[in-house]
Each structure stands twice: as structure tokens, then as C-alpha cells.
């Protein structure tokens, strides 16, 4: 009876170690993907700021051109 109980405990411990290894590997992959996505977000935020600046520059140029057409 004691042997069966210890054998079950050993098997359960082994199963839990396997699950733990798999979860650790998955966690590592998720952390790497998170880092990649954070870099991508940073790049997109930078691009967004650049595009906004370009749009404002174009709008200003168009507005100035229209203004100059009316006063000349």
C-alpha cells in the first residue's frame, strides 16, 4: 500500500515537472514575442508622429499657397 502511494506520488511529481518545463518554454516564447511587439509598437508610434508632422507641414504649405494666391 505504501509503495503504491509513493509510486503515484513519483509519477505525479514527474508529470508536474514535465508540465512545468513546457510552461517555462511557453513563457519564454511569450516574453520574446512581447519584446518583439513592444519594439514594433515603438516604431509605429515614431512613424505616426513623423506622418503627423508631414501632414501638418503639407497643410501649412497649402494654406500659405492659397493665402498668397488671394493676396496677389
mmJSON file of the N, C-alpha and C atoms, coordinates in Angstrom:
{"data_MODEL":{"atom_site":{
"group_PDB":["ATOM","ATOM","ATOM","ATOM","ATOM","ATOM","ATOM","ATOM","ATOM","ATOM","ATOM","ATOM","ATOM","ATOM","ATOM","ATOM","ATOM","ATOM","ATOM","ATOM","ATOM","ATOM","ATOM","ATOM","ATOM","ATOM","ATOM","ATOM","ATOM","ATOM","ATOM","ATOM","ATOM","ATOM","ATOM","ATOM","ATOM","ATOM","ATOM","ATOM","ATOM","ATOM","ATOM","ATOM","ATOM","ATOM","ATOM","ATOM","ATOM","ATOM","ATOM","ATOM","ATOM","ATOM","ATOM","ATOM","ATOM","ATOM","ATOM","ATOM","ATOM","ATOM","ATOM","ATOM","ATOM","ATOM","ATOM","ATOM","ATOM","ATOM","ATOM","ATOM","ATOM","ATOM","ATOM","ATOM","ATOM","ATOM","ATOM","ATOM","ATOM","ATOM","ATOM","ATOM","ATOM","ATOM","ATOM","ATOM","ATOM","ATOM","ATOM","ATOM","ATOM","ATOM","ATOM","ATOM","ATOM","ATOM","ATOM","ATOM","ATOM","ATOM","ATOM","ATOM","ATOM","ATOM","ATOM","ATOM","ATOM","ATOM","ATOM","ATOM","ATOM","ATOM","ATOM","ATOM","ATOM","ATOM","ATOM","ATOM","ATOM","ATOM","ATOM","ATOM","ATOM","ATOM","ATOM","ATOM","ATOM","ATOM","ATOM","ATOM","ATOM","ATOM","ATOM","ATOM","ATOM","ATOM","ATOM","ATOM","ATOM","ATOM","ATOM","ATOM","ATOM","ATOM","ATOM","ATOM","ATOM","ATOM","ATOM","ATOM","ATOM","ATOM","ATOM","ATOM","ATOM","ATOM","ATOM","ATOM","ATOM","ATOM","ATOM","ATOM","ATOM","ATOM","ATOM","ATOM","ATOM","ATOM","ATOM","ATOM","ATOM","ATOM","ATOM","ATOM","ATOM","ATOM","ATOM","ATOM","ATOM","ATOM","ATOM","ATOM","ATOM","ATOM","ATOM","ATOM","ATOM","ATOM","ATOM","ATOM","ATOM","ATOM","ATOM","ATOM","ATOM","ATOM","ATOM","ATOM","ATOM","ATOM","ATOM","ATOM","ATOM","ATOM","ATOM","ATOM","ATOM","ATOM","ATOM","ATOM","ATOM","ATOM","ATOM","ATOM"],
"id":[1,2,3,4,5,6,7,8,9,10,11,12,13,14,15,16,17,18,19,20,21,22,23,24,25,26,27,28,29,30,31,32,33,34,35,36,37,38,39,40,41,42,43,44,45,46,47,48,49,50,51,52,53,54,55,56,57,58,59,60,61,62,63,64,65,66,67,68,69,70,71,72,73,74,75,76,77,78,79,80,81,82,83,84,85,86,87,88,89,90,91,92,93,94,95,96,97,98,99,100,101,102,103,104,105,106,107,108,109,110,111,112,113,114,115,116,117,118,119,120,121,122,123,124,125,126,127,128,129,130,131,132,133,134,135,136,137,138,139,140,141,142,143,144,145,146,147,148,149,150,151,152,153,154,155,156,157,158,159,160,161,162,163,164,165,166,167,168,169,170,171,172,173,174,175,176,177,178,179,180,181,182,183,184,185,186,187,188,189,190,191,192,193,194,195,196,197,198,199,200,201,202,203,204,205,206,207,208,209,210,211,212,213,214,215,216],
"type_symbol":["N","C","C","N","C","C","N","C","C","N","C","C","N","C","C","N","C","C","N","C","C","N","C","C","N","C","C","N","C","C","N","C","C","N","C","C","N","C","C","N","C","C","N","C","C","N","C","C","N","C","C","N","C","C","N","C","C","N","C","C","N","C","C","N","C","C","N","C","C","N","C","C","N","C","C","N","C","C","N","C","C","N","C","C","N","C","C","N","C","C","N","C","C","N","C","C","N","C","C","N","C","C","N","C","C","N","C","C","N","C","C","N","C","C","N","C","C","N","C","C","N","C","C","N","C","C","N","C","C","N","C","C","N","C","C","N","C","C","N","C","C","N","C","C","N","C","C","N","C","C","N","C","C","N","C","C","N","C","C","N","C","C","N","C","C","N","C","C","N","C","C","N","C","C","N","C","C","N","C","C","N","C","C","N","C","C","N","C","C","N","C","C","N","C","C","N","C","C","N","C","C","N","C","C","N","C","C","N","C","C","N","C","C","N","C","C"],
"label_atom_id":["N","CA","C","N","CA","C","N","CA","C","N","CA","C","N","CA","C","N","CA","C","N","CA","C","N","CA","C","N","CA","C","N","CA","C","N","CA","C","N","CA","C","N","CA","C","N","CA","C","N","CA","C","N","CA","C","N","CA","C","N","CA","C","N","CA","C","N","CA","C","N","CA","C","N","CA","C","N","CA","C","N","CA","C","N","CA","C","N","CA","C","N","CA","C","N","CA","C","N","CA","C","N","CA","C","N","CA","C","N","CA","C","N","CA","C","N","CA","C","N","CA","C","N","CA","C","N","CA","C","N","CA","C","N","CA","C","N","CA","C","N","CA","C","N","CA","C","N","CA","C","N","CA","C","N","CA","C","N","CA","C","N","CA","C","N","CA","C","N","CA","C","N","CA","C","N","CA","C","N","CA","C","N","CA","C","N","CA","C","N","CA","C","N","CA","C","N","CA","C","N","CA","C","N","CA","C","N","CA","C","N","CA","C","N","CA","C","N","CA","C","N","CA","C","N","CA","C","N","CA","C","N","CA","C","N","CA","C","N","CA","C","N","CA","C","N","CA","C","N","CA","C"],
"label_alt_id":[null,null,null,null,null,null,null,null,null,null,null,null,null,null,null,null,null,null,null,null,null,null,null,null,null,null,null,null,null,null,null,null,null,null,null,null,null,null,null,null,null,null,null,null,null,null,null,null,null,null,null,null,null,null,null,null,null,null,null,null,null,null,null,null,null,null,null,null,null,null,null,null,null,null,null,null,null,null,null,null,null,null,null,null,null,null,null,null,null,null,null,null,null,null,null,null,null,null,null,null,null,null,null,null,null,null,null,null,null,null,null,null,null,null,null,null,null,null,null,null,null,null,null,null,null,null,null,null,null,null,null,null,null,null,null,null,null,null,null,null,null,null,null,null,null,null,null,null,null,null,null,null,null,null,null,null,null,null,null,null,null,null,null,null,null,null,null,null,null,null,null,null,null,null,null,null,null,null,null,null,null,null,null,null,null,null,null,null,null,null,null,null,null,null,null,null,null,null,null,null,null,null,null,null,null,null,null,null,null,null,null,null,null,null,null,null],
"label_comp_id":["UNK","UNK","UNK","UNK","UNK","UNK","UNK","UNK","UNK","UNK","UNK","UNK","UNK","UNK","UNK","UNK","UNK","UNK","UNK","UNK","UNK","UNK","UNK","UNK","UNK","UNK","UNK","UNK","UNK","UNK","UNK","UNK","UNK","UNK","UNK","UNK","UNK","UNK","UNK","UNK","UNK","UNK","UNK","UNK","UNK","UNK","UNK","UNK","UNK","UNK","UNK","UNK","UNK","UNK","UNK","UNK","UNK","UNK","UNK","UNK","UNK","UNK","UNK","UNK","UNK","UNK","UNK","UNK","UNK","UNK","UNK","UNK","UNK","UNK","UNK","UNK","UNK","UNK","UNK","UNK","UNK","UNK","UNK","UNK","UNK","UNK","UNK","UNK","UNK","UNK","UNK","UNK","UNK","UNK","UNK","UNK","UNK","UNK","UNK","UNK","UNK","UNK","UNK","UNK","UNK","UNK","UNK","UNK","UNK","UNK","UNK","UNK","UNK","UNK","UNK","UNK","UNK","UNK","UNK","UNK","UNK","UNK","UNK","UNK","UNK","UNK","UNK","UNK","UNK","UNK","UNK","UNK","UNK","UNK","UNK","UNK","UNK","UNK","UNK","UNK","UNK","UNK","UNK","UNK","UNK","UNK","UNK","UNK","UNK","UNK","UNK","UNK","UNK","UNK","UNK","UNK","UNK","UNK","UNK","UNK","UNK","UNK","UNK","UNK","UNK","UNK","UNK","UNK","UNK","UNK","UNK","UNK","UNK","UNK","UNK","UNK","UNK","UNK","UNK","UNK","UNK","UNK","UNK","UNK","UNK","UNK","UNK","UNK","UNK","UNK","UNK","UNK","UNK","UNK","UNK","UNK","UNK","UNK","UNK","UNK","UNK","UNK","UNK","UNK","UNK","UNK","UNK","UNK","UNK","UNK","UNK","UNK","UNK","UNK","UNK","UNK"],
"label_asym_id":["A","A","A","A","A","A","A","A","A","A","A","A","A","A","A","A","A","A","A","A","A","A","A","A","A","A","A","A","A","A","A","A","A","A","A","A","A","A","A","A","A","A","A","A","A","A","A","A","A","A","A","A","A","A","A","A","A","A","A","A","A","A","A","A","A","A","A","A","A","A","A","A","A","A","A","A","A","A","A","A","A","A","A","A","A","A","A","A","A","A","A","A","A","A","A","A","A","A","A","A","A","A","A","A","A","A","A","A","A","A","A","A","A","A","A","A","A","A","A","A","A","A","A","A","A","A","A","A","A","A","A","A","A","A","A","A","A","A","A","A","A","A","A","A","A","A","A","A","A","A","A","A","A","A","A","A","A","A","A","A","A","A","A","A","A","A","A","A","A","A","A","A","A","A","A","A","A","A","A","A","A","A","A","A","A","A","A","A","A","A","A","A","A","A","A","A","A","A","A","A","A","A","A","A","A","A","A","A","A","A","A","A","A","A","A","A"],
"label_entity_id":["1","1","1","1","1","1","1","1","1","1","1","1","1","1","1","1","1","1","1","1","1","1","1","1","1","1","1","1","1","1","1","1","1","1","1","1","1","1","1","1","1","1","1","1","1","1","1","1","1","1","1","1","1","1","1","1","1","1","1","1","1","1","1","1","1","1","1","1","1","1","1","1","1","1","1","1","1","1","1","1","1","1","1","1","1","1","1","1","1","1","1","1","1","1","1","1","1","1","1","1","1","1","1","1","1","1","1","1","1","1","1","1","1","1","1","1","1","1","1","1","1","1","1","1","1","1","1","1","1","1","1","1","1","1","1","1","1","1","1","1","1","1","1","1","1","1","1","1","1","1","1","1","1","1","1","1","1","1","1","1","1","1","1","1","1","1","1","1","1","1","1","1","1","1","1","1","1","1","1","1","1","1","1","1","1","1","1","1","1","1","1","1","1","1","1","1","1","1","1","1","1","1","1","1","1","1","1","1","1","1","1","1","1","1","1","1"],
"label_seq_id":[1,1,1,2,2,2,3,3,3,4,4,4,5,5,5,6,6,6,7,7,7,8,8,8,9,9,9,10,10,10,11,11,11,12,12,12,13,13,13,14,14,14,15,15,15,16,16,16,17,17,17,18,18,18,19,19,19,20,20,20,21,21,21,22,22,22,23,23,23,24,24,24,25,25,25,26,26,26,27,27,27,28,28,28,29,29,29,30,30,30,31,31,31,32,32,32,33,33,33,34,34,34,35,35,35,36,36,36,37,37,37,38,38,38,39,39,39,40,40,40,41,41,41,42,42,42,43,43,43,44,44,44,45,45,45,46,46,46,47,47,47,48,48,48,49,49,49,50,50,50,51,51,51,52,52,52,53,53,53,54,54,54,55,55,55,56,56,56,57,57,57,58,58,58,59,59,59,60,60,60,61,61,61,62,62,62,63,63,63,64,64,64,65,65,65,66,66,66,67,67,67,68,68,68,69,69,69,70,70,70,71,71,71,72,72,72],
"pdbx_PDB_ins_code":[null,null,null,null,null,null,null,null,null,null,null,null,null,null,null,null,null,null,null,null,null,null,null,null,null,null,null,null,null,null,null,null,null,null,null,null,null,null,null,null,null,null,null,null,null,null,null,null,null,null,null,null,null,null,null,null,null,null,null,null,null,null,null,null,null,null,null,null,null,null,null,null,null,null,null,null,null,null,null,null,null,null,null,null,null,null,null,null,null,null,null,null,null,null,null,null,null,null,null,null,null,null,null,null,null,null,null,null,null,null,null,null,null,null,null,null,null,null,null,null,null,null,null,null,null,null,null,null,null,null,null,null,null,null,null,null,null,null,null,null,null,null,null,null,null,null,null,null,null,null,null,null,null,null,null,null,null,null,null,null,null,null,null,null,null,null,null,null,null,null,null,null,null,null,null,null,null,null,null,null,null,null,null,null,null,null,null,null,null,null,null,null,null,null,null,null,null,null,null,null,null,null,null,null,null,null,null,null,null,null,null,null,null,null,null,null],
"Cartn_x":[0.822,0.0,0.873,1.891,2.784,3.548,3.951,4.702,3.849,2.588,1.702,1.52,1.373,1.188,2.434,3.593,4.845,5.047,4.648,4.764,3.855,2.651,1.734,2.315,2.888,3.493,4.657,5.455,6.597,6.115,5.094,4.557,3.959,3.243,2.646,3.728,4.778,5.885,6.544,6.722,7.32,6.426,5.126,4.175,4.198,4.241,4.27,5.567,6.667,7.936,7.867,7.238,7.072,6.198,5.093,4.201,4.945,5.716,6.473,7.473,8.168,9.125,8.412,7.268,6.517,6.028,5.523,5.055,6.198,7.346,8.523,8.929,8.918,9.261,8.24,6.959,5.919,6.059,6.36,6.54,7.696,8.777,9.929,9.539,8.811,8.373,7.451,6.544,5.627,6.361,7.371,8.155,8.931,9.473,10.18,9.222,8.032,7.031,6.596,6.459,6.098,7.162,8.421,9.511,9.454,9.229,9.151,7.993,6.855,5.687,5.887,6.565,6.849,7.741,8.731,9.6,8.804,7.893,7.07,6.16,5.579,4.715,5.519,6.712,7.56,7.846,8.15,8.438,7.197,6.027,4.794,4.432,4.681,4.425,5.344,6.594,7.536,7.058,6.68,6.201,4.94,4.057,2.835,3.156,4.086,4.499,5.103,5.92,6.543,5.477,4.515,3.458,2.597,2.3,1.529,2.284,3.583,4.404,4.38,4.478,4.45,3.103,2.023,0.691,0.541,0.993,0.913,1.734,2.891,3.742,3.042,2.431,1.732,0.536,-0.236,-1.404,-0.968,0.111,0.619,1.041,1.742,2.199,1.026,0.008,-1.177,-1.891,-2.039,-2.707,-1.954,-0.642,0.176,0.044,0.034,-0.108,-1.453,-2.516,-3.853,-3.904,-3.34,-3.306,-2.581,-1.44,-0.655,-1.39,-2.131,-2.901,-3.977,-4.579,-5.632,-5.111,-3.91,-3.414,-2.637,-2.295,-1.524,-2.382],
"Cartn_y":[-1.189,0.0,1.263,1.306,2.457,2.603,1.502,1.546,2.131,1.731,2.246,3.761,4.191,5.621,6.4,5.888,6.558,6.533,5.446,5.347,6.384,6.533,7.544,8.952,9.171,10.481,10.751,9.719,9.855,10.175,9.465,9.709,11.119,11.525,12.868,13.938,13.721,14.675,14.773,13.635,13.611,14.337,14.099,14.762,16.277,16.688,18.12,18.773,18.052,18.588,18.792,17.832,17.948,19.143,19.285,20.421,21.721,21.752,22.955,23.318,22.321,22.592,23.171,22.591,23.091,24.517,24.783,26.127,27.134,26.724,27.6,27.939,26.937,27.172,28.101,27.875,28.736,30.162,30.304,31.636,32.369,31.655,32.263,32.758,31.937,32.334,33.553,33.568,34.695,35.975,35.868,37.046,37.58,36.678,37.1,37.784,37.207,37.809,39.168,39.276,40.548,41.605,41.246,42.187,42.632,41.673,41.993,42.957,42.685,43.543,44.932,45.004,46.318,47.15,46.51,47.226,47.694,46.829,47.188,48.374,48.353,49.462,50.752,50.698,51.895,52.461,51.58,52.019,52.651,52.036,52.578,53.931,54.086,55.371,56.437,56.091,57.028,57.404,56.391,56.65,57.524,57.259,58.043,59.517,59.764,61.137,61.801,61.063,61.601,61.949,61.043,61.279,62.482,62.618,63.781,65.069,65.054,66.232,66.544,65.506,65.706,66.28,65.762,66.25,67.717,68.068,69.468,70.372,69.891,70.673,70.885,69.836,69.935,70.882,70.736,71.603,73.061,73.305,74.674,75.214,74.391,74.828,75.144,74.294,74.528,75.796,75.945,77.139,78.403,78.355,79.511,79.804,78.777,78.961,79.588,79.099,79.644,81.094,81.377,82.75,83.679,83.228,84.052,84.261,83.282,83.428,84.518,84.585,85.558,86.974,87.131,88.486,89.037,88.158,88.633,88.943],
"Cartn_z":[0.0,0.0,0.0,0.855,0.929,-0.377,-0.971,-2.226,-3.345,-3.416,-4.46,-4.307,-3.087,-2.831,-3.244,-2.917,-3.295,-4.8,-5.425,-6.885,-7.556,-7.023,-7.558,-7.362,-6.191,-5.921,-6.867,-7.119,-8.032,-9.448,-9.898,-11.231,-11.333,-10.305,-10.301,-10.291,-9.502,-9.462,-10.837,-11.484,-12.817,-13.818,-13.739,-14.634,-14.424,-13.165,-12.858,-13.338,-13.245,-13.756,-15.268,-15.959,-17.409,-17.757,-17.046,-17.271,-16.997,-15.921,-15.574,-16.664,-17.227,-18.307,-19.532,-19.861,-21.014,-20.781,-19.592,-19.271,-19.274,-18.789,-18.79,-20.219,-21.092,-22.501,-23.159,-22.887,-23.447,-22.935,-21.659,-21.068,-21.739,-21.999,-22.666,-24.056,-24.801,-26.135,-26.073,-25.1,-24.959,-24.59,-23.747,-23.371,-24.582,-25.401,-26.61,-27.584,-27.742,-28.63,-28.095,-26.785,-26.168,-26.454,-26.319,-26.624,-28.082,-28.981,-30.41,-30.68,-30.07,-30.278,-29.678,-28.532,-27.928,-28.847,-29.472,-30.417,-31.623,-32.094,-33.24,-32.903,-31.717,-31.285,-31.212,-30.643,-30.547,-31.93,-32.859,-34.225,-34.862,-34.648,-35.221,-34.599,-33.314,-32.655,-33.254,-33.482,-34.107,-35.515,-36.305,-37.665,-37.644,-36.702,-36.579,-36.319,-35.409,-35.128,-36.35,-37.08,-38.294,-39.334,-39.532,-40.516,-40.12,-38.835,-38.386,-38.704,-38.459,-38.745,-40.241,-41.074,-42.524,-42.963,-42.394,-42.745,-42.36,-41.176,-40.743,-41.662,-42.071,-42.974,-44.313,-44.851,-46.133,-46.009,-44.938,-44.733,-44.627,-43.903,-43.778,-45.136,-45.907,-47.232,-48.146,-48.118,-48.948,-48.493,-47.187,-46.659,-47.046,-46.962,-47.329,-48.812,-49.633,-51.083,-51.421,-50.802,-51.04,-50.584,-49.43,-48.913,-49.885,-50.375,-51.291,-52.606,-53.075,-54.306,-54.151,-52.976,-52.754,-52.578,-52.048,-51.813,-53.01,-53.956,-55.113,-56.295],
"occupancy":[1.0,1.0,1.0,1.0,1.0,1.0,1.0,1.0,1.0,1.0,1.0,1.0,1.0,1.0,1.0,1.0,1.0,1.0,1.0,1.0,1.0,1.0,1.0,1.0,1.0,1.0,1.0,1.0,1.0,1.0,1.0,1.0,1.0,1.0,1.0,1.0,1.0,1.0,1.0,1.0,1.0,1.0,1.0,1.0,1.0,1.0,1.0,1.0,1.0,1.0,1.0,1.0,1.0,1.0,1.0,1.0,1.0,1.0,1.0,1.0,1.0,1.0,1.0,1.0,1.0,1.0,1.0,1.0,1.0,1.0,1.0,1.0,1.0,1.0,1.0,1.0,1.0,1.0,1.0,1.0,1.0,1.0,1.0,1.0,1.0,1.0,1.0,1.0,1.0,1.0,1.0,1.0,1.0,1.0,1.0,1.0,1.0,1.0,1.0,1.0,1.0,1.0,1.0,1.0,1.0,1.0,1.0,1.0,1.0,1.0,1.0,1.0,1.0,1.0,1.0,1.0,1.0,1.0,1.0,1.0,1.0,1.0,1.0,1.0,1.0,1.0,1.0,1.0,1.0,1.0,1.0,1.0,1.0,1.0,1.0,1.0,1.0,1.0,1.0,1.0,1.0,1.0,1.0,1.0,1.0,1.0,1.0,1.0,1.0,1.0,1.0,1.0,1.0,1.0,1.0,1.0,1.0,1.0,1.0,1.0,1.0,1.0,1.0,1.0,1.0,1.0,1.0,1.0,1.0,1.0,1.0,1.0,1.0,1.0,1.0,1.0,1.0,1.0,1.0,1.0,1.0,1.0,1.0,1.0,1.0,1.0,1.0,1.0,1.0,1.0,1.0,1.0,1.0,1.0,1.0,1.0,1.0,1.0,1.0,1.0,1.0,1.0,1.0,1.0,1.0,1.0,1.0,1.0,1.0,1.0,1.0,1.0,1.0,1.0,1.0,1.0],
"B_iso_or_equiv":[0.0,0.0,0.0,0.0,0.0,0.0,0.0,0.0,0.0,0.0,0.0,0.0,0.0,0.0,0.0,0.0,0.0,0.0,0.0,0.0,0.0,0.0,0.0,0.0,0.0,0.0,0.0,0.0,0.0,0.0,0.0,0.0,0.0,0.0,0.0,0.0,0.0,0.0,0.0,0.0,0.0,0.0,0.0,0.0,0.0,0.0,0.0,0.0,0.0,0.0,0.0,0.0,0.0,0.0,0.0,0.0,0.0,0.0,0.0,0.0,0.0,0.0,0.0,0.0,0.0,0.0,0.0,0.0,0.0,0.0,0.0,0.0,0.0,0.0,0.0,0.0,0.0,0.0,0.0,0.0,0.0,0.0,0.0,0.0,0.0,0.0,0.0,0.0,0.0,0.0,0.0,0.0,0.0,0.0,0.0,0.0,0.0,0.0,0.0,0.0,0.0,0.0,0.0,0.0,0.0,0.0,0.0,0.0,0.0,0.0,0.0,0.0,0.0,0.0,0.0,0.0,0.0,0.0,0.0,0.0,0.0,0.0,0.0,0.0,0.0,0.0,0.0,0.0,0.0,0.0,0.0,0.0,0.0,0.0,0.0,0.0,0.0,0.0,0.0,0.0,0.0,0.0,0.0,0.0,0.0,0.0,0.0,0.0,0.0,0.0,0.0,0.0,0.0,0.0,0.0,0.0,0.0,0.0,0.0,0.0,0.0,0.0,0.0,0.0,0.0,0.0,0.0,0.0,0.0,0.0,0.0,0.0,0.0,0.0,0.0,0.0,0.0,0.0,0.0,0.0,0.0,0.0,0.0,0.0,0.0,0.0,0.0,0.0,0.0,0.0,0.0,0.0,0.0,0.0,0.0,0.0,0.0,0.0,0.0,0.0,0.0,0.0,0.0,0.0,0.0,0.0,0.0,0.0,0.0,0.0,0.0,0.0,0.0,0.0,0.0,0.0],
"pdbx_formal_charge":[null,null,null,null,null,null,null,null,null,null,null,null,null,null,null,null,null,null,null,null,null,null,null,null,null,null,null,null,null,null,null,null,null,null,null,null,null,null,null,null,null,null,null,null,null,null,null,null,null,null,null,null,null,null,null,null,null,null,null,null,null,null,null,null,null,null,null,null,null,null,null,null,null,null,null,null,null,null,null,null,null,null,null,null,null,null,null,null,null,null,null,null,null,null,null,null,null,null,null,null,null,null,null,null,null,null,null,null,null,null,null,null,null,null,null,null,null,null,null,null,null,null,null,null,null,null,null,null,null,null,null,null,null,null,null,null,null,null,null,null,null,null,null,null,null,null,null,null,null,null,null,null,null,null,null,null,null,null,null,null,null,null,null,null,null,null,null,null,null,null,null,null,null,null,null,null,null,null,null,null,null,null,null,null,null,null,null,null,null,null,null,null,null,null,null,null,null,null,null,null,null,null,null,null,null,null,null,null,null,null,null,null,null,null,null,null],
"auth_seq_id":[1,1,1,2,2,2,3,3,3,4,4,4,5,5,5,6,6,6,7,7,7,8,8,8,9,9,9,10,10,10,11,11,11,12,12,12,13,13,13,14,14,14,15,15,15,16,16,16,17,17,17,18,18,18,19,19,19,20,20,20,21,21,21,22,22,22,23,23,23,24,24,24,25,25,25,26,26,26,27,27,27,28,28,28,29,29,29,30,30,30,31,31,31,32,32,32,33,33,33,34,34,34,35,35,35,36,36,36,37,37,37,38,38,38,39,39,39,40,40,40,41,41,41,42,42,42,43,43,43,44,44,44,45,45,45,46,46,46,47,47,47,48,48,48,49,49,49,50,50,50,51,51,51,52,52,52,53,53,53,54,54,54,55,55,55,56,56,56,57,57,57,58,58,58,59,59,59,60,60,60,61,61,61,62,62,62,63,63,63,64,64,64,65,65,65,66,66,66,67,67,67,68,68,68,69,69,69,70,70,70,71,71,71,72,72,72],
"auth_comp_id":["UNK","UNK","UNK","UNK","UNK","UNK","UNK","UNK","UNK","UNK","UNK","UNK","UNK","UNK","UNK","UNK","UNK","UNK","UNK","UNK","UNK","UNK","UNK","UNK","UNK","UNK","UNK","UNK","UNK","UNK","UNK","UNK","UNK","UNK","UNK","UNK","UNK","UNK","UNK","UNK","UNK","UNK","UNK","UNK","UNK","UNK","UNK","UNK","UNK","UNK","UNK","UNK","UNK","UNK","UNK","UNK","UNK","UNK","UNK","UNK","UNK","UNK","UNK","UNK","UNK","UNK","UNK","UNK","UNK","UNK","UNK","UNK","UNK","UNK","UNK","UNK","UNK","UNK","UNK","UNK","UNK","UNK","UNK","UNK","UNK","UNK","UNK","UNK","UNK","UNK","UNK","UNK","UNK","UNK","UNK","UNK","UNK","UNK","UNK","UNK","UNK","UNK","UNK","UNK","UNK","UNK","UNK","UNK","UNK","UNK","UNK","UNK","UNK","UNK","UNK","UNK","UNK","UNK","UNK","UNK","UNK","UNK","UNK","UNK","UNK","UNK","UNK","UNK","UNK","UNK","UNK","UNK","UNK","UNK","UNK","UNK","UNK","UNK","UNK","UNK","UNK","UNK","UNK","UNK","UNK","UNK","UNK","UNK","UNK","UNK","UNK","UNK","UNK","UNK","UNK","UNK","UNK","UNK","UNK","UNK","UNK","UNK","UNK","UNK","UNK","UNK","UNK","UNK","UNK","UNK","UNK","UNK","UNK","UNK","UNK","UNK","UNK","UNK","UNK","UNK","UNK","UNK","UNK","UNK","UNK","UNK","UNK","UNK","UNK","UNK","UNK","UNK","UNK","UNK","UNK","UNK","UNK","UNK","UNK","UNK","UNK","UNK","UNK","UNK","UNK","UNK","UNK","UNK","UNK","UNK","UNK","UNK","UNK","UNK","UNK","UNK"],
"auth_asym_id":["A","A","A","A","A","A","A","A","A","A","A","A","A","A","A","A","A","A","A","A","A","A","A","A","A","A","A","A","A","A","A","A","A","A","A","A","A","A","A","A","A","A","A","A","A","A","A","A","A","A","A","A","A","A","A","A","A","A","A","A","A","A","A","A","A","A","A","A","A","A","A","A","A","A","A","A","A","A","A","A","A","A","A","A","A","A","A","A","A","A","A","A","A","A","A","A","A","A","A","A","A","A","A","A","A","A","A","A","A","A","A","A","A","A","A","A","A","A","A","A","A","A","A","A","A","A","A","A","A","A","A","A","A","A","A","A","A","A","A","A","A","A","A","A","A","A","A","A","A","A","A","A","A","A","A","A","A","A","A","A","A","A","A","A","A","A","A","A","A","A","A","A","A","A","A","A","A","A","A","A","A","A","A","A","A","A","A","A","A","A","A","A","A","A","A","A","A","A","A","A","A","A","A","A","A","A","A","A","A","A","A","A","A","A","A","A"],
"auth_atom_id":["N","CA","C","N","CA","C","N","CA","C","N","CA","C","N","CA","C","N","CA","C","N","CA","C","N","CA","C","N","CA","C","N","CA","C","N","CA","C","N","CA","C","N","CA","C","N","CA","C","N","CA","C","N","CA","C","N","CA","C","N","CA","C","N","CA","C","N","CA","C","N","CA","C","N","CA","C","N","CA","C","N","CA","C","N","CA","C","N","CA","C","N","CA","C","N","CA","C","N","CA","C","N","CA","C","N","CA","C","N","CA","C","N","CA","C","N","CA","C","N","CA","C","N","CA","C","N","CA","C","N","CA","C","N","CA","C","N","CA","C","N","CA","C","N","CA","C","N","CA","C","N","CA","C","N","CA","C","N","CA","C","N","CA","C","N","CA","C","N","CA","C","N","CA","C","N","CA","C","N","CA","C","N","CA","C","N","CA","C","N","CA","C","N","CA","C","N","CA","C","N","CA","C","N","CA","C","N","CA","C","N","CA","C","N","CA","C","N","CA","C","N","CA","C","N","CA","C","N","CA","C","N","CA","C","N","CA","C","N","CA","C","N","CA","C","N","CA","C","N","CA","C"],
"pdbx_PDB_model_num":[1,1,1,1,1,1,1,1,1,1,1,1,1,1,1,1,1,1,1,1,1,1,1,1,1,1,1,1,1,1,1,1,1,1,1,1,1,1,1,1,1,1,1,1,1,1,1,1,1,1,1,1,1,1,1,1,1,1,1,1,1,1,1,1,1,1,1,1,1,1,1,1,1,1,1,1,1,1,1,1,1,1,1,1,1,1,1,1,1,1,1,1,1,1,1,1,1,1,1,1,1,1,1,1,1,1,1,1,1,1,1,1,1,1,1,1,1,1,1,1,1,1,1,1,1,1,1,1,1,1,1,1,1,1,1,1,1,1,1,1,1,1,1,1,1,1,1,1,1,1,1,1,1,1,1,1,1,1,1,1,1,1,1,1,1,1,1,1,1,1,1,1,1,1,1,1,1,1,1,1,1,1,1,1,1,1,1,1,1,1,1,1,1,1,1,1,1,1,1,1,1,1,1,1,1,1,1,1,1,1,1,1,1,1,1,1]
}}}
